[in-house]
């Protein structure tokens, strides 16, 4: 019973002393206003008196017992607050107005404790109500605690003298650091332009989705329990990966129209209609070697439908040797089955759709004969530079790739080993030696990878705070913005993405670290003669551009022009740079190593 009637934390004497001090000295008002708000007082009468004093102070009028009583009379609150006699007693009871700031801190601390009690009560109610998804309830509980923890900074201004002194010190420190002031990206020309990524910055790296996966809506898709179609699949459903294992659909686009489409025909009579950007993991051999055995095929690589159509080589897709296809899908397809693409013909555009799955290989099966079909490299290169080359604590929050896939890409880039060789495990002794020598660097690198599904910004913020406290976090990478979901009902997706963008900028400022957010571009650039992207192509929200300190757009000519003389090159377009000039930087794209590199000297 005693637990139920406990009085919430408050200090009545401290509240009275604060108000008495404010009515004694306007200097005390200035001290208190930096610490307290009206709702920090426990007693409603004290809150009313505080608001009356603040109203007078804001108008430049004196705030003493007489003027405050008059203000409360105008508000109709004088009698409710105790009348003029109570105001005079507040002044007479205060020891000294000089300590008003200290008394205010006591009041503020008790207010935080009361909010903690209130938050705890709400969390208990959430748990017992069982009203809603568990994940949503947990996020609400975390939000309640975070709200309690929020404290206003009491020193939001400094005198110019202090700012100038610290600025001169920064200039001196920069001279001793050979120009590198922030987090090095590993790209020489980019670092010369930016002096590294700076704390508090939000950097957006955007490109067209490199992995289309767009198939016609009526394409059959096998699932662990039967068949569905590309048009019917929803996020959260399970489909079959290329090895026969169930894999969860983590993202699905809306139906897309007016995309260039092709009929892809295989030597067993199978056909699939895919768009020009759809990707396939294929082996290749020249057309004259059609009769060669499978072992003679070239290394597997990811190519688009459009690239296959323009190629003179013969492309083959293969069911993995260790695939375990469920018996309910008796399509006569055995593990290791290899089929050749015999024709890629342009057809009239049909509605298509893209899926994304959480399988490490990003390969899922499509069509009645189980054809394997494929499902963010620059940001990972920056993370490698910061963590592995410069020993700076870096966190990657991946809503797209699994942690093993990220580690595989990092290992491929660091050891300069073909990514597909690593995936297949077909390595020579020399390659194993490279892996062994690289593992030492990776083991000691302060690089943290989190691929938790359905992460909310609240979770990301809490995890970043812990990393900052325990490991001195220096860089955050989020892959990618459009995959985030708040789990709340919002008026539009644009509004939701805008909220994410603002929250990431606040996270960067709060922790004083650069935050890199990967984003997607819309198809605007593909409708133009010049395919180079622009900032206006940022997908789903113009506020991404407004909030970002830097916007980096990636472009490769050979994606659109298969005969481009710039094959293997990529443009890093610094389209917005709040603290410096904009520029286009040319780097090498080494897809087989899953990395970008400097043009002048390979690697970094």
N, C-alpha and C positions, 0 to 999 in steps of 0.2 A: 504493500500500500504506500509505503514511504517513497518508493521509486516513482509512483504515478503523480505525486504532488510536489515533486522537487521544483524549485523556482529556477527558471533559466538563468544563466550566468549574467550578472550585471553588477555595476558598482555605482550605487546611488550618490555617494559622496563625490566621486570623480565626475559624474555628470553635472552635479550642482556646481562644483568648482570650475568646470569648463565654462559654464554659462555665466557664472559670476565674474570670472576673469575677462570674458569677452565684453561684458558691460562696463568693466573698469578701464579697459585699454583697447584701442583699435589695433595696436600692434599684436595683442593677443589674438584678435580675430584673424589676422593674417597668418599667424602660426597655426591656428586650429583649422582653418579652411583647407590647408594642405593635407590634413589627416582625416577629417571627419566629413560625413554627409548626414543629413537629417535623420535617415532611417538607422543610423548607428546608435541612436539613443534608445534605451529600453522603454522609458516612460513616454507615452504620447504627449504629455504636457511639456516635457523637456524638448521634444522634437518641434513642437509648435513655437516655443520660445526661440529655439535655434533658428528656425526659418524666418521669424520676425527680425531677429538681429541681422541675418544675412541680407534680408530685403533692404533694411536701412543702410547697411554697409555698401550694398551694391548701388544705392542711389547717392552715396556720398554724404549721408546724414549721420549725425552722432547716434550711437546706440547705448543709452543709459537706461536706468529704471523708468524714467518718465517717458522717453520716446518709445521704448519697447512696449510699455503699457498702452500708449496711444495706438501703436501699430496693431497690437492684439485686439484692442477695442474695435478698430476698423474691420478686423477680420471676424469679429464676433466670437473671439476665443479667450478673452481676458478672464472671465470667471472660471472657465474650464481649466485654465492653467494655474489657478490659485490666487489670482488678483494681484494688485499692486504690492500688497504686503509680502507675498511670496517672492516677488522680484527683488525687493529690498533685502529680504533674508538671504537670497543667493549671493548678493554683493557682500553682505557683512560676514558671510561664512567662509569666503574664499581666503586662504592664507596670503597669497600674492598672485597677481596677474602674470608675473614673469614665468610661472610654472604651468601656464595654461596648455602649452604644447605637450608637456609631459602627461598632464591629466587626460588630454585628448587621446594619447596613445593607449592609456588604460581603457578608456571607453571603446576605442576601436578594437582592441584585443578581445574585450568581452563580446562585442558585436560579432566578431568572427566565430567565437565559440558558440554563440546562439545560432548562427547560420549553420554551423557544423551539426548541432543538435537537430535543427530543422531538416537538413539534408539527410541525416541518418534516419529520421522518421519517414521521409519520403521514400528512401531506399527500402526500408522495411515494408512500407505499403506496396511498393512496386513488386517486391518479392512475393508477398502474400496474395496480391491481386491476380497474378498469373494472366494478366490481360495483355496479350501481344506476344511477338516472337522474343525468345530469350535474348538473342543478340541485340535487339532494339532496347530491351529493358536494361541490359548491361551498359549500353552506350548512354542511356538516360542517367543511370546511376553514376557513371564516370563524369558526365556533364555536371551533375549536382556537386560532386566533390571539387571539380575544377573551378566551378563558380565560387565556391567558398575560398579557394586558394588564391583567387585573383586579388592582387593588392595594387592600388594606384601608386605610382612613383611620386614621392613627395618632393623630388627635386627635378621638375620638368623644365627648368631654365638655369642657365649659368651665365656669369658675367663674361663679357667679350674677352677680358684679359686672360681668363683661364682657357678659353677656347683657342686663342692665338698661341699661347704657350704650348698647349698640347699639339697644335697643328705644326708648329716649328719642330717639335720633337719628332713627329711622324716623318717630316721631311728629312731630318737627320738620320733617322732609322732606315728610311728608304734608300738613302745613299749608301748605307753599309750593307744593304741586301742586294746590291747589283740590279736594282730595278724591280725585283719580284716582291710585291707587297701582299699578295693574297695566296690563294690555293693554286699551285701550278697545274695546268691542264695537260702538259706534255707536248702541246703543239706550239712550236717556237714562235711562229708569226702571230698566232692568236694571243700568246702570253705577252708579246711585245706590245700588242694593241691594248690589252686590258690590264697588264701588270698582274695577271692572275685574277681568280674569282674572289670578290670581296665579301666579308661578313655582312649580313643583313640584306644581301642582294637576292632577288628572285630571278633566276635565269630560265627562260623557256627555250627548249630545243624542239623544233617542229619539222615534220616532213610528211609527205604523203605516205600512207600505209604501204610498206614494202611488201607485205604479204597479203594478197588479195583474198584468196580462198573463196571467190565468188562463184557459186554454182547455181544452175537453174532450180527454180522452186520445186519442181517435180522429181529432182534427183533422189533416188532411194538412199536412205542412210541406215545402216544396221545399228541396232542397239542391243544391249545384253538380253533383252526379252523379246525382240521381234524387229519389225521394220517401221521406220517413220520416213518423212521426207524433209528436204532442206527447208521447205516453207513452214513445216509444223514444229521444228525443233525450237525449244525455248531455253533460256539461261537456266542452269541447274539440272537440265536433263542429262542423261548419260548416253553416250554413243560408243562405238568401238574404235580404239586406236589401231594403228597399223599392225601391232603385235597381238591384236585380239583382246587386249585388256580393256575393261570399262574405263572411260575417261569422261570427265564432267565438262559440259559446255560452260565456259566462263563469260562469254560475250557473244552477242548475235546482233547483226545490224538490222536496220529496217530494210524493206524490199527496195532494191535499187533498179532504176530504169535507164534506158538509153545508153547502156554500156556496150562497147564492141564485144561481140560474142563469137565463139567458135565451136564447131562440133569436133570433138577429139575422138578418133576411132582407133581401136586396138586390134591386134592380129587375131584375137579370139572372137571377134564380132561385137565386143562391147563398145558402147558409145556414151560419152558424157558431154553435155554442153556446159562450157565454162567461159568466163569473161577473159579479156585479154591479159589481166593482171594475175589471174589465178596461178598459183605456184605448184610445181611438181618436183619431187625428189627423184631424179632420173640418173641412170647410167647412159653413156653415149658411146657410139662407135660410128665410124664413117660409113656411108651408105654402101660402099663396095664390100664391106666386111659383114654383111647381113648374116652370113652363115657361120660366123665365128661363135665360139662357145661363150657362155655367160662369164666365165672367168677372164675372158679377154676384154670385157667391157671396161671403159674408162672409169675414173673415180666418180662417185655419185656427187651430184651438185643440184642446187635448187634453181630451177628456171621457170619463167612464166610461159603461159600459153602462147603469147605473142612471140617470144624468143624461139620456141619450138617451131612455130609456123615459118619463121624466117631462116631457120637453120638447115644446113645441108646434111647434118648428122642424123643418125637413127637413135631415138630416145627410147629407153626401156624403163618400166616401173616394176618394182619387185616386192612381193610379200616377204617380210623377214623370215629367215630360216627357223627362228624359234617362236613364230607366231602360233597362238592357240586360239583357233576360231571356234565359237560355240557350235555344238551339234545342231542347234535349231536353225542355223544358217547353212543349210546344205547346198552350197553353190558349186560343189566340185572343185573348189580351190584349195590347194595344198600349200603348206609353208614352203617358201623358196620359189613359188611360182613367179615366173618373169614374163611380162607381156610387152610387146613392142607397140609404139604408137606408129600407125601406118598412114594416118592422114589427119591434118588439121585444116578444116575448111571453115571459112567465114560464113556465118549465117545471120539471119535477121535477129536483131536484139530481142532478148526475152528478159522478163524480170528475174533478177538474181539476188543472192543473199550470201553474206559472209558469216562464218562461225569461227570461234576461237576456243580451243580446248586446253585443258591443263596438263596434258601428257607432256613429259620432257621433250619428246621428239616433235611435238606439234603436228603429228601425222594422224589422220583419221581415215576410215574407210568410207568409200562412196560407191554407189552403184550395186546392182545385184551380183556382180562378180568380184566384189571387194577390191576396188582399185584404191591404193594408197594415195592420199592427197594431202598437201602440206598446209599447214597453217601459216636491237636498239643500241645499236653498237656504239655510236659516238659518245653517249653519256657514260657507257661502261668504260670506254677508253679514258675519259677524264677521271673516273673513279679509280681506275688502275694507277694512273699517274699519281694521284694524291696519296693513295694508301700504300701501294707497293714501292713506288719510286721515292716518295718523300715522307713515308711513315706518318701520314696524317689520318686520323680516325675518320672513316667514311661509312655512311649508312646507305644501303640501297633498299628501298621499299618497292618490291616488284609485284604489281597487280596483274602482270601479263605472263612473265616467264617464271618457271619453277626455279628454286635455288640451285638444283643440280645443273640446269641448263646454263644459268649465269656462270657458275663455276667452270663449266665446260668451255664456254666462250673465253673466259679469262685465261684458262690454261692454254687454250689454242693460241691466243694472242701472245701470251708471255713466252711460250716455248716455241713459237713459230711452227706449229704443227697443223696440218690440214684438219679442219673441224670435222669433216666427214670421216676421216681415218679414226679420229678419237671416238666418234659415235659408233663406228663399226667395231672398234677394238682391234683392227688389223694393223698392228704396229711392228716395226722392225726393232732390233736390239738398240740401234742408234737412237730411234725415237723414244724408246723407254728411258734411255740415258738422259735425254732432254727433259723428260717429265721428272725424273728423279732430281735433277739439278734445279729445276724450277720450283719443285715442291718446297724447298727450303725457304725461298723468298715468300711464297704464298702463305706458309705456315705462320710466319712472323708478321704478316701484314695486318694492320688494324682495320680490316674491312668486314663490316657486318651486313648480312643479307637477310631480309625478312620477306618471305613470299606468302605470308598469312592471307587467306582469301577474305574478301569483303572487309578490308581494313577501313575503319572510319578515321577521319582527321583527328578525332579525339585520341584514338589509340596511337596514331603516328606521332602526335604532339607529345604524348606521355612517354613514348619510347625514346624520342629524341632528347627529352629532358634528362632521362636516366643516363643515356649515352654521354650527354654533355657533362653531367656530374661525375660519372665514373671513369670516362675515357677521354674527356676533353674533345668532344665531337667537333670536326672542322668542315665537313661537307655532307649534304643530304641530297640523294637522288631519288626521285619519285617516277616510276614507270608504270602507267602513264596517266595523265590527268583525266582523260575521257572515260577511263574504266572505273573511276571512283563513284561511289554512291553513298548518299547520306542516310538512306533508309527512311527518309521522311517524305511526306507528300509536299511537293513544291509546284508552283504555278507552271514552271517550264524547266526544261533541261538547261537552257541558257542561264537561268537564274541560279540553278544549283551549281553549275560550273563556275559562275561568277563568285559564289560564296567560297568555293574551294580555292580559287585564285587569291582572293583577299586573305583567307586564312593562312595560306602558304607564305604570303608576303609578311604577315604578322609573325609567323613562326621564324622566318629568317631574321627579323629584327629582334625578336625576343631572345633568341639563342646566339645572335651575332655570328651566324654561319651562312655561307651561300647555299641556297636551296635550288636545285636543278629540277624542273618539272618537264617531263616529256609530254608533248602534245601532238595531235594530228592536224593536218591541213585538210581543208575541203577540196573538192575537185575543181575549184576555180582556175587553178594554174593550167589544168589540162584542157580547158576550153579556149585558152589563149594560144596564139601562134608561138610566142615566147613562153616556154614551159616553166621558166624560172619562177619560184614561188614568191609571194609578197606577204607582208604582215597581215593584210586584209584577208588572207586565206585561212587564218587561224580558225579552227573549227569550234562552233557552238557558243563562243562568247567573245565579244569585243573587249570585255574587261580583262581578259588575259593579257592583252597588249598594254592596257592602261596600268595594270599592277606590276608588270615585269620591268625590271631594271635593264634587262638585256633580252633580246629576242634573236635566236640563232635559227636560220632556216637551212636545211640540207637539201642539196640538189645534185643529181647525177644525169648528165646528158645521155649516157648510154641506156638509161631506162626507157627513154622515148625514141632514141635514134640508135638502132642496133649497129649501124655502120659509123657511129660517131668516132672521129679521130681522138676524142678525149676519153676513150674507154679506159676504165681503171682510175679515173680522177673523180673527185667530188668537190663541190663548192660549199664552203662553210660561209654562209651569208650572214654577217652580223648586221641585221636590218634595223635594230634599235639598240642604242648604247647610251644610257642616260648619263654616264660619267665620262664619255669619250667619243671618238669618231666612229662612224660605221665603215665597214670594209668587207670585201669578198676575199676569202682566203682559200687557196687551192690546196687540197690534201690528197694523198693517195688512198684509194679504197681497196683493201686487200680482203675480199670476201672469203677467200679460202682460209684465211687466218681469223676471220670474224673481227676485223679491226680497221680503223683508219690510221694513217701514219703520215709523218712529215714527208714532203716531196724531196727535200734536199738530202736528208739522211734518213734512211728507213729505220723505223722504230723510234723509241724515245725512252 
